[in-house]
Amino acid sequence: MGLTQHGAGWPFAVPDFFIKFLTEPGDLVADIFSGRGMAGRAVEENQRRWICIESALQYVRGAAELFRSFQGYCINPALEEAFKSSHTSYPGRQTAARRGKHGGCLRGLHRRREAPGT
């Protein structure tokens, strides 16, 4: 897809280990800096509920690809439109929340409003 690689990417085994060690099936796991979505994938595969938040559209776009084939995948149409209109990034700040099959879907897009006169 030609997207920028996330600089702090974890191998899948790292979040997978901690999710199994620190949570029980059905627990809710929040990842407020989700990057490329490895924690969300590990949570999903370990039958936990999850929500991931990422402020960089290019990483949300890449993470969305991890979940397209999952049963129950859904995404806010505003994010799909932002993906189509952007090669790698989108002006302003975006926050996207993704929740797995045990708790919702990929949703949300918020742009930072500029101060008057800027």
N, C-alpha and C positions, 0 to 999 in steps of 0.2 A: 504494500500500500504506500510505500515511500514515506512512512511516518518516522519522526525522530524517536530514537530509542530512549527509554527512561533510564536515567543515570543511576538510579538506586534499585535496580531490579533484583529481586530475590529469586533463587531457584525455587521451584514448586515445593521441594522437600522442606524448606525452612518454615513457611507458614503452615504447611501440613502437620509438621511435628508439634508446633505450639498449639494449634487448634485442637489436636487430639489430646494433648497433655493438659490443657487449661480449661477445656469446655466439654460439655456433654451434648449428645444429640438433642436437637430442639432448642439449644441455647441461641441467643442472639449475639452475633459478633459484629462490631462496628470497626471499619477501617477508614479513618478520616483522611488518609493520604494514600489512596489506593493505587496510584500509578498505573501499572499495566494489568492489575486485577488478579494477581496470583493468589492473594489471600481469599478473595471472593470465590475463586475456583476451588481452592482447598476447602473452604467452608461448605460450599455447595456439595462437593463430593463426600463430605463427612456428615451430611444430613443435619447441618446447623442452619439457622436463619441468619441472614446477613444483610448489611447495608454498607455500601462503599461510597466514598465521596472523593472526587478529584476535581481540581480547579483548572487543569490544562486540557483543553478539548482534544488535542492530539493523543493524549493518553486514554481519555474516555473512549475515543474512537477505536483505538487498538484493543482496549479491554472489551469493548462491545463485541468484537470479533470472537473472543473466547467463548461467548455465551450464545451466539446466534443459533447454534445447533441444539441448544438445551431445550427440553420440553418446557413450554410456558414462557419462552423468551418474549419480551415486549420492550419497546423503547418509545420514549416520548417523541412524537413527530417533529417537535422543534429541534431535537438533537439530530435526527436524520437530515433535516433541512440544513442545519449548521455544518454537518459532515459534507454535504453536497456542495455547499458554497465556499468551502475552505479546503485548501490543499493540506495544510498541517496545523493551522491554528486559527483562532477566531478572535477578533478584537474584544477587549474587555475581559471580564472575569466570568468563568463558567463554573457552575457547581452541578455535578450530576450525581444522583444517588441511584445505586443499583441494588435491588433486593432479589434474592434467589427464589426458587420455586416454593420455598417454605415461608415466603413473606412478601412477595410483590414483584416489582419489575424495575427495569432501568428507567429512570424518570428525571425530569428537571433540567432546566437551563435558565440561568440567571445572569444577566449582564450587569456589570458595575455601571452605575450612572455617574457620568462625569459631573464635576462641580460646575456651576454656572460660570461662564467666562473662560473655560479651559478648552 
